[in-house]
Amino acid sequence: MHDPVSFGRAPRARSMLPMGTRRLPHVLLGLYVAVCLVALVVPDVFGAGSRIEPYVLGLPFAFFWYAAWATLTFVALTFYHRATDGGRE
């Protein structure tokens, strides 16, 4: 007989992290989101992020700043996924 709560659901994947460190990826992701928020909002407040010059890698500074944070966010979420799910589907 099936458990009525879990009937029809896929079995829950077990984390590959030891019991005490399962919260660590969540805390690190929360800190990263806070740093990302400050890095994307504060330069516009002080006018540093809205400049066109200097050019970085041939891009205006403001465009490079947001593109760099988008790339770093992709990398951070990839590490978060591997830490919490183990890369399994």
C-alpha positions as a printed Julia matrix, in Angstrom:
89×3 Matrix{Float64}:
  0.0    0.0     0.0
  1.24   3.49   -0.85
  1.7    6.3     1.57
 -1.1    8.81    0.79
  1.24  11.78    1.12
  3.86  10.59   -1.35
  1.57   8.77   -3.8
  2.23   9.88   -7.35
  5.34  11.88   -6.5
  8.87  11.12   -7.52
 11.17   9.99   -4.73
 13.1   12.82   -3.19
 16.77  13.0    -4.16
 19.21  12.79   -1.3
 21.81  15.48   -0.97
 25.44  14.46   -1.36
 26.47  16.8     1.47
 26.92  15.65    5.07
 24.08  16.49    7.43
 25.74  19.55    9.03
 26.7   21.25    5.76
 23.38  21.03    3.91
 22.5   24.63    4.82
 25.85  26.01    3.71
 25.0   26.29   -0.04
 21.73  28.06    0.81
 23.49  30.54    3.08
 26.22  31.19    0.51
 23.62  31.75   -2.23
 21.77  34.2     0.02
 24.98  36.12    0.65
 25.76  36.16   -3.06
 22.31  37.55   -3.86
 22.83  40.33   -1.3
 26.26  41.21   -2.74
 24.86  41.11   -6.27
 22.01  43.42   -5.32
 24.39  45.95   -3.78
 26.8   45.73   -6.73
 24.05  46.34   -9.25
 22.24  49.13   -7.38
 24.98  51.14   -5.64
 27.04  52.08   -8.75
 23.96  53.7   -10.27
 23.27  55.65   -7.09
 26.74  57.22   -7.12
 26.88  57.57  -10.91
 29.81  55.17  -11.37
 27.79  52.52  -13.2
 26.15  54.89  -15.64
 29.35  56.03  -17.37
 30.13  55.22  -20.97
 33.88  55.65  -20.62
 36.22  53.86  -19.95
 35.77  50.98  -22.34
 36.43  47.5   -20.97
 36.97  44.72  -23.52
 35.55  47.08  -26.15
 32.29  47.57  -24.22
 31.12  50.68  -22.4
 31.77  50.33  -18.67
 28.08  50.12  -17.7
 27.36  47.33  -20.19
 30.46  45.41  -19.11
 29.48  45.79  -15.43
 26.05  44.19  -15.92
 27.37  41.51  -18.31
 30.06  40.55  -15.79
 27.49  40.17  -13.0
 25.21  38.11  -15.24
 28.14  35.78  -16.0
 29.07  35.53  -12.31
 25.44  34.73  -11.45
 25.44  31.86  -13.95
 28.63  30.46  -12.41
 27.27  30.84   -8.86
 24.0   29.08   -9.72
 25.91  26.27  -11.42
 27.95  25.68   -8.25
 24.78  25.91   -6.16
 23.05  23.29   -8.3
 25.98  20.92   -8.06
 26.25  21.42   -4.3
 22.56  20.81   -3.58
 21.56  18.3    -6.26
 24.87  16.66   -7.01
 24.41  17.29  -10.72
 21.85  14.47  -10.95
 18.47  14.91  -12.6
